[in-house]
């Protein structure tokens, strides 16, 4: 492939990884209301050290993602829900961008890097781009792997300088995954010792690099981890947050175990892809693969088989072995002559957005996020008009970058125009809470909510029994001998009589949904629970009910 190559072809391959973002239909994650609530609390009151949102008093509390919460809250506060969606898409853009750069670094093959990024970065990884702290984690881990790969290739210490900063960011943005900073160093450490302790072929070991800079970087990164509001408690959050006996019922936080249960579709799916991908690496490789790439692939693939929450880490960090092994493959499509057509999507989308704005009944005042969109559109069109006529194909490709950011921003506006605000905000229990607060002051409520219903109610200022933060209600973190989440599980499974449970806390209102088991099934048949409101899905099926508890209940 020529150094510059045909501009049209390269531009097409550059666009490929990002095309899928245009069709991404993002929604607020169900836990996002807790994130907003926490960010607002920290911004207004400082760091909480006892749990402030539920009816339970004196629970020890580590807000392990406090910086993420503030970022999301400030964006939501100033730019609304659309601003949050746009922000997630922008971070997704940079995640995909760094993934592509790593593939290009390992393969030196432009076409291959774009195609791998399209497959792993968009078609597989994009569903994981959600309103959660994991988007920051993915971005930081990708940057760390990129720097470690460059260090392994060059043995230049400068590539390790930023990793302690990554540690500082992770411990405050997403402390639960902070230990991964060190896990990602292990393949490179193992490769160094393999050089000393084994007689592996040098091609399996890659370029020679020193281990002491990595050890020094890891040591600094560890002590930097203390720079957070919760000290060692945040650093150890991963190891103290989960109670397998209770959390095993929640797919996201199940303990990592390799279960050879072939009735499990997920296990079969994971096993198939792990074996298939690994076999593909062996069969298509024309040269021996460096050990650190094999270990990244195998280690993260194994973690993905242990727990579904690790799948994203595998696809985003463990698949670079393909870029290395396929680097000599020639793609005929890259040699085709593509012309002005590859720029048409930008122009069409620009015109579409302008039309969507001006066709509204009232154009002004424009929301702040729309003004930002228009600024990006103006810049992109100006750059296009100035630079497209230049003869230097390489400069054209570089200037095309300026067009990409507004392009992915426009994806979020396209999203807004294809779905209602309620669809992507996900205020699933809004109607029930509106009814409740229409008749009561929040401070007068003794309100039952289950695992899925609590976050939104708390965001509306109601102190609830429960929400979807299992670690907060388990003895390891709460500092209490009594397990609140254990009690909840026993109630919904019928091990605790539901009326005894209601009497214990003297609830005056209850919001129950399908996941609340016995409560959802029994309360419609108990005359002491007065139905106030039902929420139904598009098919007319009831998924949540709001009850007033009769004050004479015994």
C-alpha positions as CSV (number, residue, x, y, z in Angstrom):
1,X,0.0,0.0,0.0
2,X,1.4,3.4,-0.9
3,X,2.4,5.8,1.8
4,X,-0.4,8.2,1.2
5,X,-2.5,6.0,-1.1
6,X,-5.8,7.0,-2.7
7,X,-7.5,9.6,-0.6
8,X,-11.0,8.3,-1.3
9,X,-10.2,4.8,-0.2
10,X,-8.4,5.8,3.0
11,X,-11.2,8.2,3.9
12,X,-13.7,5.5,3.4
13,X,-11.8,3.2,5.7
14,X,-11.4,6.0,8.2
15,X,-15.2,6.4,8.3
16,X,-16.0,2.7,8.6
17,X,-15.4,2.4,12.3
18,X,-17.6,5.3,13.2
19,X,-20.5,4.7,10.9
20,X,-22.3,2.5,13.5
21,X,-22.5,5.4,15.9
22,X,-25.0,7.1,13.7
23,X,-27.5,4.3,14.4
24,X,-26.8,3.8,18.1
25,X,-30.0,4.3,20.1
26,X,-28.7,5.2,23.5
27,X,-30.8,5.3,26.6
28,X,-30.2,6.3,30.2
29,X,-29.0,3.3,32.1
30,X,-31.4,2.2,34.9
31,X,-28.8,3.2,37.5
32,X,-28.2,6.6,36.0
33,X,-30.7,8.2,38.4
34,X,-28.5,7.2,41.2
35,X,-25.5,8.7,39.4
36,X,-27.3,12.0,38.9
37,X,-28.5,12.0,42.5
38,X,-25.0,11.3,43.8
39,X,-23.4,14.0,41.6
40,X,-25.9,16.6,42.7
41,X,-25.4,15.6,46.4
42,X,-21.6,15.9,46.2
43,X,-21.8,19.2,44.3
44,X,-24.1,20.7,46.9
45,X,-23.0,19.0,50.2
46,X,-19.5,17.5,49.7
47,X,-18.5,13.9,50.1
48,X,-20.9,11.6,52.0
49,X,-19.4,9.0,54.4
50,X,-22.8,7.6,55.6
51,X,-25.4,6.6,53.0
52,X,-27.7,9.6,52.5
53,X,-30.4,8.5,50.1
54,X,-32.3,5.6,51.8
55,X,-34.4,5.4,55.0
56,X,-31.6,3.4,56.8
57,X,-29.4,5.4,59.1
58,X,-25.7,5.1,59.8
59,X,-24.7,2.9,56.8
60,X,-21.0,3.2,56.0
61,X,-20.7,4.6,52.5
62,X,-18.0,4.8,49.8
63,X,-19.1,6.8,46.8
64,X,-16.5,5.0,44.6
65,X,-17.4,6.8,41.4
66,X,-17.9,10.3,42.8
67,X,-16.0,12.1,40.0
68,X,-18.1,10.4,37.3
69,X,-21.2,11.3,39.1
70,X,-20.3,15.0,39.2
71,X,-19.4,15.0,35.5
72,X,-22.7,13.5,34.5
73,X,-24.7,15.7,36.9
74,X,-23.1,19.0,35.6
75,X,-23.7,18.0,32.0
76,X,-27.3,17.1,32.8
77,X,-27.8,20.2,34.8
78,X,-26.6,22.6,32.0
79,X,-27.4,20.7,28.8
80,X,-30.1,18.3,29.8
81,X,-30.6,14.7,28.8
82,X,-29.5,15.3,25.2
83,X,-26.2,16.7,26.4
84,X,-25.6,13.5,28.4
85,X,-26.3,11.3,25.3
86,X,-24.0,13.5,23.2
87,X,-21.3,13.2,25.8
88,X,-21.5,9.4,25.9
89,X,-21.2,9.4,22.1
90,X,-18.2,11.7,22.2
91,X,-16.4,9.4,24.7
92,X,-17.4,6.5,22.5
93,X,-15.8,8.2,19.6
94,X,-12.5,8.5,21.5
95,X,-12.7,4.9,22.7
96,X,-13.1,3.7,19.1
97,X,-10.4,6.1,17.9
98,X,-7.8,4.8,20.4
99,X,-8.7,1.2,19.6
100,X,-8.1,2.0,15.9
101,X,-4.8,3.6,16.7
102,X,-3.6,0.6,18.6
103,X,-4.6,-1.7,15.7
104,X,-2.7,0.6,13.3
105,X,0.4,0.7,15.6
106,X,0.5,-3.2,15.7
107,X,-0.3,-3.8,12.1
108,X,0.9,-0.7,10.1
109,X,-2.1,-1.6,7.9
110,X,-4.6,1.2,7.5
111,X,-7.4,-0.9,6.0
112,X,-7.0,-3.7,8.5
113,X,-7.1,-1.3,11.5
114,X,-10.4,0.2,10.2
115,X,-12.0,-3.1,9.5
116,X,-11.1,-4.5,13.0
117,X,-12.3,-1.4,14.6
118,X,-15.6,-1.6,12.7
119,X,-16.1,-5.2,13.9
120,X,-14.8,-5.0,17.5
121,X,-15.3,-1.3,18.2
122,X,-18.7,-0.7,16.7
123,X,-20.6,-3.9,16.0
124,X,-19.7,-5.6,19.2
125,X,-18.5,-2.9,21.7
126,X,-21.0,-0.1,21.0
127,X,-23.8,-1.7,23.0
128,X,-21.6,-1.3,26.0
129,X,-21.5,2.5,25.6
130,X,-23.9,3.4,28.3
131,X,-24.4,6.2,30.9
132,X,-22.2,4.5,33.4
133,X,-18.6,5.0,34.6
134,X,-17.4,2.1,32.4
135,X,-17.0,4.5,29.5
136,X,-14.3,6.3,31.4
137,X,-12.7,3.0,32.4
138,X,-12.6,1.7,28.8
139,X,-11.0,4.9,27.6
140,X,-8.3,4.9,30.4
141,X,-7.5,1.2,30.0
142,X,-7.2,1.5,26.2
143,X,-4.8,4.4,26.7
144,X,-2.8,2.4,29.2
145,X,-2.5,-0.6,26.9
146,X,-1.4,1.7,24.1
147,X,1.4,3.1,26.2
148,X,2.5,-0.3,27.5
149,X,2.6,-1.6,23.9
150,X,4.7,1.4,22.9
151,X,7.0,0.8,25.8
152,X,7.4,-2.9,25.0
153,X,8.3,-1.9,21.4
154,X,10.7,0.9,22.2
155,X,11.9,0.4,25.8
156,X,11.5,4.2,26.2
157,X,10.4,5.2,29.7
158,X,8.5,8.3,28.6
159,X,5.6,6.1,27.6
160,X,5.0,5.1,31.2
161,X,4.8,8.6,32.7
162,X,1.0,8.9,32.2
163,X,0.0,5.6,33.9
164,X,0.2,7.0,37.5
165,X,-2.2,9.8,36.3
166,X,-4.5,7.1,34.9
167,X,-4.4,5.5,38.4
168,X,-5.4,8.8,39.9
169,X,-8.3,9.2,37.4
170,X,-9.5,5.6,37.9
171,X,-9.6,5.7,41.7
172,X,-11.9,8.7,41.6
173,X,-13.9,8.0,38.4
174,X,-14.5,4.2,39.0
175,X,-12.7,2.8,42.0
176,X,-14.3,-0.6,41.6
177,X,-12.1,-1.2,38.5
178,X,-9.0,0.6,39.7
179,X,-7.1,-2.7,40.2
180,X,-7.3,-3.3,36.5
181,X,-4.5,-0.7,36.1
182,X,-2.1,-3.3,37.6
183,X,-3.8,-6.4,36.0
184,X,-3.0,-4.9,32.5
185,X,0.7,-4.7,33.4
186,X,0.9,-8.5,34.1
187,X,1.2,-9.7,30.5
188,X,4.2,-7.5,30.0
189,X,5.8,-8.5,33.3
190,X,5.3,-12.2,32.4
191,X,6.9,-11.6,29.0
192,X,10.0,-10.1,30.7
193,X,10.4,-13.0,33.1
194,X,9.8,-15.5,30.2
195,X,12.8,-14.0,28.5
196,X,14.9,-14.6,31.6
197,X,13.5,-17.9,32.8
198,X,12.6,-19.8,29.6
199,X,14.1,-20.5,26.2
200,X,11.2,-19.2,24.2
201,X,11.9,-18.1,20.7
202,X,12.7,-14.4,20.6
203,X,9.9,-13.7,18.2
204,X,7.5,-14.7,21.0
205,X,9.1,-12.2,23.3
206,X,9.0,-9.1,21.0
207,X,11.5,-6.3,21.5
208,X,13.7,-6.4,24.6
209,X,12.5,-4.1,27.4
210,X,13.3,-3.6,31.0
211,X,11.0,-4.6,33.9
212,X,12.1,-2.0,36.5
213,X,10.4,1.0,34.9
214,X,7.1,-1.0,34.9
215,X,7.6,-2.0,38.6
216,X,8.4,1.6,39.4
217,X,5.3,2.8,37.6
218,X,3.1,0.3,39.3
219,X,4.5,1.3,42.7
220,X,3.8,5.0,42.1
221,X,0.4,4.1,40.7
222,X,-0.5,2.2,43.9
223,X,0.4,5.1,46.2
224,X,-1.3,7.6,43.9
225,X,-4.5,5.5,44.6
226,X,-4.6,7.0,48.1
227,X,-5.4,10.4,46.6
228,X,-9.2,10.0,46.9
229,X,-11.8,11.1,49.5
230,X,-12.1,7.6,50.9
231,X,-8.5,6.5,51.1
232,X,-7.8,2.7,51.2
233,X,-11.5,1.9,51.4
234,X,-11.9,3.1,47.8
235,X,-8.8,1.1,46.7
236,X,-10.2,-2.1,48.3
237,X,-13.7,-1.5,47.1
238,X,-13.6,-4.3,44.6
239,X,-12.7,-6.8,47.3
240,X,-15.2,-5.6,50.0
241,X,-18.2,-4.8,47.9
242,X,-19.6,-8.2,47.0
243,X,-21.3,-10.9,49.1
244,X,-21.5,-14.0,46.8
245,X,-24.3,-15.4,48.8
246,X,-26.5,-12.4,48.1
247,X,-25.1,-10.9,44.9
248,X,-25.1,-14.2,43.0
249,X,-28.7,-13.5,41.9
250,X,-27.6,-10.3,40.0
251,X,-26.0,-11.1,36.7
252,X,-23.8,-8.0,36.7
253,X,-22.1,-8.7,40.0
254,X,-22.1,-12.5,40.2
255,X,-18.9,-13.9,41.5
256,X,-16.5,-15.0,38.8
257,X,-16.8,-18.8,38.4
258,X,-16.2,-21.1,35.5
259,X,-19.4,-23.1,35.3
260,X,-19.4,-25.9,32.7
261,X,-23.1,-25.6,32.3
262,X,-23.8,-26.2,28.6
263,X,-27.5,-25.3,29.2
264,X,-26.3,-21.8,29.8
265,X,-26.5,-20.0,26.5
266,X,-24.0,-17.4,27.6
267,X,-21.4,-20.0,28.6
268,X,-21.8,-21.7,25.2
269,X,-21.6,-18.4,23.4
270,X,-18.4,-17.4,25.3
271,X,-16.8,-20.7,24.9
272,X,-17.5,-20.8,21.2
273,X,-16.0,-17.4,20.6
274,X,-13.0,-17.9,22.8
275,X,-12.1,-21.2,21.1
276,X,-13.0,-19.8,17.6
277,X,-11.0,-16.6,18.0
278,X,-8.0,-18.3,19.5
279,X,-8.0,-21.0,16.8
280,X,-8.2,-18.3,14.2
281,X,-5.2,-16.5,15.7
282,X,-3.2,-19.7,15.5
283,X,-4.3,-20.6,11.9
284,X,-3.9,-17.2,10.2
285,X,-0.8,-16.1,11.9
286,X,2.2,-15.9,9.5
287,X,4.6,-15.0,12.2
288,X,5.0,-15.8,15.9
289,X,2.9,-13.5,18.2
290,X,4.5,-11.7,21.1
291,X,3.6,-13.3,24.4
292,X,2.1,-10.2,25.9
293,X,-0.5,-10.0,23.1
294,X,-1.3,-13.7,23.6
295,X,-1.7,-13.2,27.4
296,X,-3.9,-10.1,26.9
297,X,-6.1,-12.1,24.6
298,X,-6.2,-15.3,26.7
299,X,-6.4,-13.7,30.1
300,X,-9.2,-11.2,29.2
301,X,-11.0,-13.9,27.2
302,X,-10.9,-16.2,30.3
303,X,-12.3,-13.4,32.5
304,X,-15.1,-12.8,29.9
305,X,-16.0,-16.5,30.3
306,X,-16.1,-16.1,34.1
307,X,-18.5,-13.2,34.2
308,X,-20.6,-11.3,31.7
309,X,-19.4,-7.9,33.0
310,X,-15.9,-8.7,31.7
311,X,-17.0,-9.2,28.1
312,X,-16.5,-5.5,27.3
313,X,-13.0,-5.6,28.6
314,X,-12.2,-8.6,26.4
315,X,-13.4,-7.1,23.2
316,X,-12.0,-3.7,23.9
317,X,-8.6,-4.7,25.3
318,X,-7.9,-8.4,24.4
319,X,-8.4,-8.5,20.6
320,X,-5.3,-6.6,19.4
321,X,-3.7,-9.9,18.6
322,X,-5.7,-9.9,15.3
323,X,-4.1,-6.6,14.2
324,X,-0.6,-8.1,14.7
325,X,-1.3,-11.4,13.0
326,X,-3.1,-10.1,10.0
327,X,-0.8,-7.1,9.4
328,X,0.5,-8.5,6.1
329,X,-2.9,-9.1,4.6
330,X,-3.7,-7.0,1.5
331,X,-7.3,-5.6,1.1
332,X,-8.2,-5.0,-2.5
333,X,-10.9,-2.6,-1.5
334,X,-8.3,-0.2,-0.3
335,X,-7.0,0.2,-3.8
336,X,-10.3,1.2,-5.4
337,X,-10.7,4.8,-6.6
338,X,-13.2,6.5,-4.4
339,X,-14.1,10.2,-5.0
340,X,-16.2,13.0,-3.6
341,X,-18.9,10.5,-2.6
342,X,-17.4,9.7,0.8
343,X,-18.0,13.3,2.0
344,X,-21.7,13.3,1.1
345,X,-22.8,11.8,4.4
346,X,-21.4,14.8,6.3
347,X,-23.1,17.3,4.0
348,X,-26.4,15.5,4.1
349,X,-26.4,15.2,7.9
350,X,-25.4,18.9,8.2
351,X,-28.3,19.9,6.1
352,X,-30.6,17.5,7.9
353,X,-29.8,19.1,11.3
354,X,-30.2,22.6,10.0
355,X,-33.6,21.6,8.6
356,X,-34.7,20.0,11.9
357,X,-33.9,23.2,13.8
358,X,-35.5,25.7,11.4
359,X,-38.7,23.7,10.9
360,X,-39.6,24.0,14.6
361,X,-42.5,26.4,15.4
362,X,-40.2,28.4,17.6
363,X,-36.5,28.5,16.7
364,X,-35.4,30.8,19.5
365,X,-34.2,30.6,22.1
366,X,-32.2,27.6,21.1
367,X,-31.1,25.0,23.7
368,X,-27.4,25.3,24.6
369,X,-26.7,21.9,23.1
370,X,-28.2,23.0,19.8
371,X,-26.0,26.0,19.7
372,X,-23.0,23.8,20.2
373,X,-24.1,21.6,17.4
374,X,-24.5,24.6,15.0
375,X,-21.0,25.8,15.9
376,X,-19.5,22.5,15.1
377,X,-21.5,22.4,11.9
378,X,-20.2,25.8,10.9
379,X,-16.6,24.8,11.6
380,X,-16.9,21.5,9.7
381,X,-18.4,23.1,6.6
382,X,-15.9,25.9,6.6
383,X,-13.0,23.4,6.8
384,X,-14.5,21.4,4.1
385,X,-14.9,24.4,1.8
386,X,-11.3,25.6,2.4
387,X,-9.5,22.3,2.4
388,X,-11.2,20.0,-0.1
389,X,-9.7,21.8,-3.1
390,X,-6.1,21.2,-1.8
391,X,-4.1,18.8,-3.8
392,X,-2.3,17.2,-0.9
393,X,-4.2,14.0,-0.2
394,X,-2.6,13.4,3.2
395,X,-3.7,16.9,4.4
396,X,-7.2,16.1,3.2
397,X,-7.3,13.0,5.4
398,X,-6.1,15.0,8.4
399,X,-8.6,17.7,7.9
400,X,-11.3,15.0,7.6
401,X,-10.8,14.6,11.4
402,X,-12.4,18.0,11.9
403,X,-15.5,16.7,10.2
404,X,-15.8,13.5,12.3
405,X,-16.5,15.1,15.7
406,X,-19.6,17.0,14.5
407,X,-20.6,13.9,12.6
408,X,-20.8,11.8,15.8
409,X,-22.4,14.7,17.6
410,X,-25.1,14.8,15.0
411,X,-25.8,11.1,15.7
412,X,-27.2,12.1,19.0
413,X,-29.5,14.7,17.5
414,X,-30.6,12.2,14.9
415,X,-31.4,9.9,17.8
416,X,-33.4,12.6,19.5
417,X,-35.5,13.1,16.4
418,X,-36.3,9.4,16.1
419,X,-37.5,8.8,19.6
420,X,-39.3,10.7,22.3
421,X,-37.5,12.2,25.3
422,X,-39.2,9.7,27.6
423,X,-37.8,6.8,25.6
424,X,-34.2,7.7,26.1
425,X,-34.4,9.3,29.5
426,X,-36.0,6.1,30.9
427,X,-38.2,7.6,33.6
428,X,-39.8,4.2,33.9
429,X,-41.6,4.9,37.2
430,X,-42.3,8.6,36.7
431,X,-46.1,8.3,36.6
432,X,-46.2,6.5,40.0
433,X,-43.8,9.0,41.6
434,X,-45.8,11.9,40.2
435,X,-49.0,10.5,41.8
436,X,-47.2,9.9,45.1
437,X,-45.7,13.4,45.3
438,X,-48.9,14.9,44.1
439,X,-50.6,13.8,47.3
440,X,-47.7,13.8,49.8
441,X,-44.6,15.6,50.9
442,X,-41.4,13.5,50.4
443,X,-40.4,13.9,54.1
444,X,-43.6,12.3,55.3
445,X,-43.2,9.1,53.3
446,X,-42.0,5.7,54.6
447,X,-41.6,4.3,51.2
448,X,-40.9,0.8,50.0
449,X,-39.0,0.4,46.7
450,X,-37.2,-2.8,45.5
451,X,-34.0,-3.4,43.7
452,X,-35.1,-1.9,40.4
453,X,-37.5,0.9,41.5
454,X,-35.5,2.9,44.1
455,X,-33.0,5.0,42.1
456,X,-35.6,7.2,40.3
457,X,-37.6,7.8,43.5
458,X,-34.5,8.8,45.4
459,X,-33.6,11.2,42.5
460,X,-37.0,12.8,43.1
461,X,-36.1,13.4,46.8
462,X,-37.8,10.4,48.4
463,X,-35.9,8.3,51.0
464,X,-36.6,4.6,50.1
465,X,-36.1,1.2,51.5
466,X,-33.9,-0.2,48.7
467,X,-32.2,0.6,45.4
468,X,-29.9,-1.1,42.9
469,X,-26.7,-0.8,44.9
470,X,-26.4,-4.2,46.5
471,X,-22.9,-3.5,47.9
472,X,-24.3,-0.6,50.0
473,X,-26.8,-2.9,51.8
474,X,-24.4,-5.9,52.5
475,X,-22.7,-6.1,55.9
476,X,-19.2,-6.0,54.4
477,X,-19.7,-2.4,53.4
478,X,-22.6,-1.1,55.5
479,X,-20.8,-1.7,58.9
480,X,-24.0,-3.3,60.2
481,X,-24.4,-6.9,61.2
482,X,-27.8,-7.1,59.5
483,X,-28.0,-7.6,55.7
484,X,-30.7,-5.4,54.3
485,X,-30.4,-6.8,50.8
486,X,-30.6,-10.3,52.3
487,X,-33.8,-9.3,54.0
488,X,-35.2,-8.0,50.7
489,X,-34.3,-11.2,48.9
490,X,-36.0,-13.3,51.6
491,X,-39.1,-11.2,51.4
492,X,-39.5,-11.4,47.6
493,X,-38.9,-15.1,47.8
494,X,-41.5,-15.7,50.5
495,X,-39.0,-16.7,53.2
496,X,-40.2,-13.7,55.3
497,X,-44.0,-13.1,55.5
498,X,-44.6,-9.9,53.6
499,X,-47.1,-8.5,56.1
500,X,-44.5,-8.9,59.0
501,X,-42.0,-7.1,56.8
502,X,-44.4,-4.2,56.2
503,X,-45.3,-3.9,59.9
504,X,-41.6,-3.9,60.8
505,X,-40.9,-0.7,58.9
506,X,-44.5,0.7,59.0
507,X,-44.5,1.6,55.3
508,X,-47.2,3.9,54.2
509,X,-46.7,3.5,50.5
510,X,-45.1,0.8,48.4
511,X,-44.0,0.7,44.7
512,X,-43.6,-2.9,43.5
513,X,-42.7,-4.3,40.1
514,X,-42.4,-7.7,38.5
515,X,-38.9,-8.4,40.0
516,X,-40.3,-8.0,43.5
517,X,-41.7,-11.6,43.4
518,X,-44.1,-12.4,46.2
519,X,-44.9,-8.7,46.7
520,X,-45.9,-8.2,43.1
521,X,-48.0,-11.4,43.2
522,X,-49.7,-11.0,46.6
523,X,-50.5,-7.3,47.1
524,X,-53.3,-7.2,44.4
525,X,-55.2,-9.7,46.5
526,X,-54.7,-8.1,49.9
527,X,-57.4,-5.5,50.8
528,X,-55.1,-3.6,53.1
529,X,-53.1,-2.4,50.2
530,X,-54.9,0.2,48.1
531,X,-53.9,0.4,44.5
532,X,-53.2,4.0,43.5
533,X,-51.7,3.7,40.1
534,X,-50.4,1.1,37.5
535,X,-47.7,1.5,34.9
536,X,-48.1,-0.5,31.7
537,X,-45.8,-1.2,28.8
538,X,-46.7,-0.6,25.1
539,X,-48.4,-4.0,25.0
540,X,-50.6,-3.1,27.9
541,X,-48.9,-5.4,30.4
542,X,-48.7,-4.0,34.0
543,X,-45.0,-3.8,35.1
544,X,-45.4,-1.7,38.3
545,X,-48.0,-0.8,40.9
546,X,-48.2,1.9,43.5
547,X,-50.0,1.1,46.7
548,X,-51.1,3.0,49.8
549,X,-50.8,0.9,52.9
550,X,-53.9,0.8,55.1
551,X,-53.0,2.4,58.4
552,X,-54.9,-0.3,60.3
553,X,-52.8,-3.1,59.1
554,X,-51.9,-5.6,61.8
